[in-house]
Amino acid sequence: MVQASVACKKALADVTAVCPGRDRSYDGIIGDDAHQKRKSDHNSGNAFDLTHDPEHGVDCHFFAQLALLDYRVTYVIWNKKIYNKAAAAKGWLPYKGTNGHTHHMHVSIKDTLRCVASPWPWASLEL
Ligand SMILES: [Zn+2]
């Protein structure tokens, strides 16, 4: 049984704490059955999707930048682009997956840090 990582649960809870009225339609940690067939950090509970909802404070253009500041994060996919911290010198690169991630951003984290529940960069925002 796959467990959602503590770090990913904390990430989404921290967003909800600062933006309680936000849309969560695309939120998720564990992949659905279709997702489980693909290689994905969701399958190990080491990734989360955050719904883009700028009207309620969650603008993923901004949150994607914040996510990259967190030491647990390996890569972020948002709005047809991907930023892999292992190749940070390249910056944001075109993402060619079938899902353009225009309604949510995807954040993957390091397996070794999945139990780290420290606050995410957005936890102290006043939106
Ligand atoms: Zn995802």
Residues whose N, C-alpha, C, O or C-beta is under 5 A from the ligand:
A	BS01	ZN	F48 D49 H106
